Amino acid sequence: MRSLSKALGLAVGLVAAGAVMLPLTANASTAADSPGGFYYGTDSWPMPVTGSGPYHEPVLGGNYGGYIGMAGNWEGTVGGCGRYYFRAWSSTNSAQADTNYTKYHVGIGTGVYWFMGGPGVDPDWNGTAAQAANWGAYQARKALAAMASEHVTYPVVWADIEEPGIAPARDNGWNEVYTAPCSGVVRQLHTPATVDRAEFNAFANYITTHSKYKVGVYSSAPIWENIFGTGASASIPNTYEWTYLPETSHLSEAPAGWCLHGTSSCAQFFGGQTSASKYALMWQWSGGGGITNGVGDFDQIDMARMK
């Protein structure tokens, strides 16, 4: 996902009513992944999924275990960001993942993430935790509205919290405050971790109280610490996680469980969690940033923990 994001009123009640959440099972064989309950999947930009049903994971083979796409991003909710707006979504990959899930009982189907903007890109920024919470709830409302038009089967909505290093806000407003959301001009170099956390808490609370979805975070250990510090604001022991470190350009190192094949590199979670946690669900192990593989974003998904 980092490779994409780093390049960039429907009623909320309809989301829960329209979502099709079949029981998640791990009965089907995953020829190219192991141990049982793990599936390879993809996210964001279109990937060359093969087969005609059941579909197969690109390059790696085995069952295609799921697709996670961008429901939307903060740039699309504020004025003046038109040239920066993007939505990394593949209708084809989503349909393929959904077919595997609904017809062949393979994988997770389709999941979504929301590319979040921190307090520093809030059009109504005033430095308070209360306003940051308003901004977080606003983005959650937009995320649910966007999801209502998609066939979302995975029960976790991912809050994409990162510092992409691209315009209009290189840190997505998590540490710096901008003169306007898309101005690219910094007026303040620091945002308190407590204010950042107030925004995330409000996003999560809105999702869980206005839909049947759970909430997770897509991030990495160093970025999470850079934004939320190492104290209470950084602790998320009971929040689902999707990490993107470590990563590799070598698809031959496709993981078994939480470690890359033939290496000593294993998934690193954050906010006080490890891969042993029941909340550690996904790992974008290749394609998500500066280390490219020439194909796209590959994910390791632990489906058994969502049973």
C-alpha distance (Angstrom), angle and dihedral (degrees) to the residues before:
residue distance angle dihedral
M1 . . .
R2 3.77 . .
S3 3.80 89.4 .
L4 3.79 90.9 59.4
S5 3.73 101.9 38.7
K6 3.59 89.4 42.8
A7 3.79 89.3 60.1
L8 3.82 99.5 47.1
G9 24.15 153.4 -61.4
L10 3.59 101.2 -19.7
A11 3.80 109.7 126.8
V12 3.79 112.1 -100.6
G13 3.78 89.6 -134.7
L14 3.79 89.9 67.8
V15 3.79 90.1 66.6
A16 3.75 96.2 65.4
A17 3.79 91.6 40.0
G18 3.80 94.0 47.9
A19 3.79 99.1 42.1
V20 3.78 115.8 99.7
M21 3.79 108.4 -148.8
L22 3.77 110.6 177.6
P23 3.78 117.7 -172.9
L24 3.78 109.3 -82.0
T25 3.78 110.2 -121.1
A26 3.78 133.2 176.6
N27 3.79 98.9 -155.7
A28 3.80 100.0 111.6
S29 3.78 121.0 90.0
T30 3.79 118.4 -103.8
A31 3.78 102.3 -158.6
A32 3.80 96.1 -173.3
D33 3.78 101.0 35.9
S34 3.77 136.0 62.1
P35 2.95 156.6 -123.5
G36 3.79 106.0 28.4
G37 3.79 113.9 -82.1
F38 3.82 95.0 34.1
Y39 3.79 122.2 110.1
Y40 3.78 133.9 -178.1
G41 3.80 114.2 -128.3
T42 3.80 141.6 161.0
D43 3.78 137.5 -127.5
S44 3.79 143.3 -155.5
W45 3.82 118.7 -8.2
P46 3.84 118.7 46.4
M47 3.79 116.7 -76.6
P48 3.85 128.7 -163.0
V49 3.80 97.8 -106.6
T50 3.81 110.4 -178.3
G51 3.78 137.4 -146.2
S52 3.79 133.0 44.0
G53 3.77 101.4 -104.1
P54 2.88 130.8 -6.6
Y55 3.79 86.7 42.4
H56 3.79 124.3 -146.1
E57 3.80 134.2 -135.2
P58 3.83 112.9 -100.2
V59 3.84 114.9 -100.3
L60 3.81 93.5 -16.0
G61 3.79 98.1 64.0
G62 3.76 124.6 -152.3
N63 3.76 124.4 96.3
Y64 3.79 119.7 -27.1
G65 3.78 100.6 -118.2
G66 3.78 104.2 -168.1
Y67 3.77 151.4 -44.8
I68 3.82 127.2 -121.3
G69 3.80 115.4 -166.5
M70 3.78 137.5 179.7
A71 3.79 111.8 -95.4
G72 3.81 88.7 -168.4
N73 3.78 144.4 -61.2
W74 3.77 141.6 -116.2
E75 3.83 93.0 -103.9
G76 3.78 89.0 66.2
T77 3.81 92.3 57.4
V78 3.82 99.6 56.2
G79 3.78 133.2 59.5
G80 3.79 123.7 -103.7
C81 3.79 97.4 30.9
G82 3.79 98.3 98.3
R83 3.79 96.8 119.0
Y84 3.78 91.0 50.2
Y85 3.79 98.0 47.1
F86 3.80 118.2 113.6
R87 3.78 135.9 156.9
A88 3.78 116.6 -156.2
W89 3.77 100.6 -152.3
S90 3.80 133.1 138.8
S91 3.79 114.4 -161.9
T92 3.81 89.0 -172.6
N93 3.81 95.3 54.2
S94 3.79 90.4 44.1
A95 3.82 91.3 53.2
Q96 3.81 91.3 47.3
A97 3.80 92.1 50.5
D98 3.80 90.7 46.2
T99 3.80 91.7 51.5
N100 3.80 91.3 51.9
Y101 3.79 90.2 48.6
T102 3.80 101.5 43.4
K103 3.81 101.0 33.0
Y104 3.79 104.1 28.8
H105 3.84 100.4 25.3
V106 3.80 91.1 -125.8
G107 3.80 124.8 142.6
I108 3.79 130.8 -29.0
G109 3.81 104.2 -58.3
T110 3.81 112.5 -143.0
G111 3.79 128.1 -8.7
V112 3.80 130.3 176.2
Y113 3.77 141.7 -145.2
W114 3.80 133.5 -162.9
F115 3.82 118.2 -139.7
M116 3.82 98.6 -134.2
G117 3.76 129.0 -148.4
G118 3.79 116.8 -148.0
P119 3.81 127.4 -131.8
G120 3.82 91.7 -82.9
V121 3.82 92.6 69.8
D122 3.79 95.3 45.3
P123 3.84 108.0 122.5
D124 3.82 87.9 -142.5
W125 3.80 97.3 45.5
N126 3.81 113.0 158.6
G127 3.80 101.0 156.5
T128 3.80 97.1 -105.0
A129 3.78 129.1 123.2
A130 3.80 88.8 -132.6
Q131 3.79 92.5 60.5
A132 3.81 91.1 44.3
A133 3.80 87.3 54.7
N134 3.80 90.3 51.9
W135 3.81 89.4 52.2
G136 3.80 91.5 49.3
A137 3.80 93.2 50.0
Y138 3.80 90.4 46.9
Q139 3.80 91.4 55.5
A140 3.80 91.0 46.9
R141 3.80 89.9 53.7
K142 3.80 90.5 51.2
A143 3.80 91.0 47.9
L144 3.79 93.0 53.4
A145 3.78 91.9 47.1
A146 3.81 90.7 52.1
M147 3.79 91.8 47.8
A148 3.78 91.6 54.3
S149 3.81 90.1 75.2
E150 3.81 93.8 52.4
H151 3.81 133.7 71.1
V152 3.79 98.0 -114.6
T153 3.79 114.1 -179.3
Y154 3.81 102.3 163.6
P155 3.81 111.8 90.0
V156 3.83 98.0 -143.3
V157 3.82 122.8 82.6
W158 3.80 109.4 -154.6
A159 3.81 120.8 -139.1
D160 3.81 104.6 -150.7
I161 3.81 104.2 -144.9
E162 3.78 114.0 176.8
E163 3.78 147.1 116.8
P164 3.82 103.4 -110.9
G165 3.80 99.1 -175.5
I166 3.81 93.9 -133.8
A167 3.82 136.4 108.3
P168 2.92 140.4 -52.4
A169 3.82 92.7 30.2
R170 3.78 115.6 4.3
D171 3.79 92.4 -159.1
N172 3.83 95.2 34.8
G173 3.79 88.1 -118.4
W174 3.80 97.0 -68.3
N175 3.81 96.6 120.3
E176 3.79 105.0 10.5
V177 3.81 131.2 54.0
Y178 3.80 119.1 -139.6
T179 3.79 130.2 -148.9
A180 3.81 86.5 -123.2
P181 3.81 130.2 -1.2
C182 3.80 95.0 -100.5
S183 3.81 101.4 23.4
G184 3.79 95.1 99.4
V185 3.82 87.2 -143.6
V186 3.80 115.9 123.8
R187 3.79 117.8 -143.7
Q188 3.82 98.9 170.4
L189 3.79 127.9 30.7
H190 3.78 100.7 -157.0
T191 3.78 138.2 51.1
P192 3.83 117.9 -173.2
A193 3.80 114.3 -112.9
T194 3.80 88.8 -128.9
V195 3.80 90.1 60.4
D196 3.81 91.4 48.4
R197 3.79 90.1 49.6
A198 3.81 92.1 49.1
E199 3.79 88.4 59.0
F200 3.79 94.6 49.3
N201 3.81 92.4 45.6
A202 3.80 90.7 53.3
F203 3.80 91.9 47.8
A204 3.80 90.6 51.7
N205 3.79 94.4 43.8
Y206 3.80 92.4 50.7
I207 3.80 93.2 50.6
T208 3.80 94.5 48.4
T209 3.81 95.7 44.0
H210 3.82 96.7 44.1
S211 3.80 100.4 41.3
K212 3.79 144.1 20.3
Y213 3.79 91.8 -104.4
K214 3.78 128.9 112.1
V215 3.82 122.7 -140.1
G216 3.78 130.8 -120.0
V217 3.82 137.0 170.7
Y218 3.81 129.0 -124.6
S219 3.81 108.5 -156.2
S220 3.81 143.0 101.6
A221 3.77 135.0 -106.8
P222 3.85 97.4 -105.6
I223 3.80 94.7 43.8
W224 3.79 93.2 45.1
E225 3.81 90.6 51.8
N226 3.80 92.2 45.7
I227 3.80 90.5 55.5
F228 3.80 104.1 33.6
G229 3.81 102.2 23.6
T230 3.78 123.1 -142.0
G231 3.80 101.2 -71.2
A232 3.77 134.7 81.0
S233 3.81 93.3 -53.7
A234 3.81 90.1 62.4
S235 3.79 98.0 48.9
I236 3.82 115.3 105.4
P237 3.82 104.7 157.7
N238 3.82 94.4 155.5
T239 3.81 100.7 39.9
Y240 3.81 124.1 102.5
E241 3.80 114.0 -113.2
W242 3.79 139.0 -153.7
T243 3.80 112.9 -173.8
Y244 3.78 131.4 -166.1
L245 3.80 100.2 -161.9
P246 2.91 134.7 127.4
E247 3.80 101.0 26.2
T248 3.78 134.3 179.9
S249 3.79 137.7 -161.2
H250 3.81 90.6 -148.2
L251 3.79 111.1 90.9
S252 3.80 88.4 -171.0
E253 3.81 85.6 74.1
A254 3.82 92.3 63.6
P255 3.80 106.7 157.9
A256 3.75 132.4 -106.6
G257 3.76 105.9 -152.7
W258 3.80 109.2 -33.2
C259 3.82 99.7 -25.2
L260 3.80 133.1 78.8
H261 3.79 114.6 -113.7
G262 3.79 114.7 -99.9
T263 3.80 94.6 5.2
S264 3.79 140.4 84.7
S265 3.83 91.8 -123.0
C266 3.77 116.4 116.7
A267 3.79 134.3 174.1
Q268 3.80 114.5 -77.2
F269 3.77 116.5 -150.8
F270 3.80 126.2 -170.4
G271 3.79 147.4 -147.5
G272 3.79 91.7 59.1
Q273 3.81 96.8 -47.8
T274 3.79 133.8 117.5
S275 3.79 132.6 -167.3
A276 3.80 87.4 -90.7
S277 3.79 90.6 68.8
K278 3.79 117.8 103.3
Y279 3.82 86.4 -133.4
A280 3.83 94.0 61.4
L281 3.81 100.5 99.4
M282 3.81 112.6 151.9
W283 3.78 143.8 26.4
Q284 3.81 125.4 -166.1
W285 3.78 93.7 -152.9
S286 3.82 100.4 171.5
G287 3.79 139.4 23.1
G288 3.75 98.8 23.2
G289 3.77 103.6 115.5
G290 3.78 145.4 -20.2
I291 3.81 91.0 -14.9
T292 3.80 101.6 73.6
N293 3.79 129.4 -175.9
G294 3.82 101.3 -162.1
V295 3.80 94.3 -112.5
G296 3.81 112.9 60.5
D297 3.79 144.9 -99.7
F298 3.81 118.0 -20.3
D299 3.79 124.0 -168.1
Q300 3.77 138.3 -166.3
I301 3.81 111.5 -144.6
D302 3.78 126.1 -165.4
M303 3.77 101.0 -154.5
A304 3.79 96.5 169.1
R305 3.81 91.2 71.7
M306 3.81 90.7 60.3
K307 3.80 95.0 55.0
